[in-house]
Amino acid sequence: MSVKRLVILPDFIILMRLIYKHNKTTGHELHRITRISYAHIHSLKSLMLKEEWIKEIDKGNKKIIELTDKGFKIAAAINILLKVLNIPDEELIEHRKVTGNIKKGILTKLSKPKDEEEV
């Protein structure tokens, strides 16, 4: 089976990889490169700020996104994983595509341990 059909990358992995690659970037630049909606990028950015993976620096009318030390370690691990899977930057977006066959309920059930599932 091809890695392209096997691996679907969560959006945060794509964003962390691009922040790592560009060192400093903006939400608009991430949107332009990935075509992930700006609202979704903003939502993920808020979560990554809360977890202290990234920091924002105000530069006039722009907010520059940079990795923290913790974020750099996570992004470096992501970078290694993508190299092992042989997924170049040009193919990141291809691995983001979702078939639409996966329903939220199925994902929720699969992610819960059996003892936590509702009967």
Buried (B, 14 or more C-beta within 10 A) or exposed (E): EEEEEEBEBEBBBBBBBBBBEBEEBBBEBBBEBBEBEEEEBEEBBEEBBEEEBBEBEEEEEEEBBBBBEEBBEBBEEBBEBBEEBEBEEEBBBEBBEEEEEEEEEEEEEEEEEEEEEEE
